[in-house]
């Protein structure tokens, strides 16, 4: 029987091994070499349930501030800042389960985009607040209306573009 091997984030599809002997030209001696090929597949549902969906929910919470009365600035800022701080805490909490690599991964890009959009909420809130401070409620209302429509559309579009770029380059790297 085969020994039981389980990796939480990987499914082992196959293992092959080959032993070879190589002669060393300078010494005339042989050395042994063992080559092991392990074919694995990432279990991506873990990341969907534990990373992507919670992060999307946090961005949606920041976006929910756009549906609070425009004159209730304190509540809007409180919601958005709480969402941003939660995203930061979430990143620290899951960083131990993410691979430590020197390049930008899809999850890193997803976090950056999500964090950027949550921070963009603050900019929108300030613009709407300033509209009220400058006695231009029609400006504030127009900014709010545009933001309610464009924010989720642009967020999803940017995530789709990032996914296409990352997965297209990953497909080109495979042998």
Secondary structure, 3 states (H helix, E strand, C coil): CCCCCCECCEEEEEEEEEEEEEECCCCCCEEEEEEEEEEEEECCHHHHHHHHHHHHHHHHHHHHHHHCCCCCHHHHHHHHHHHHHHHHHHHHHHHHHCCCCCCCCHHHHHHHHHHHHHHHHHHHHHHHHHHHHCCCHHHHHHHHHHHHHHHHHHHHHHHHHHHHHHHHHHHHHCC
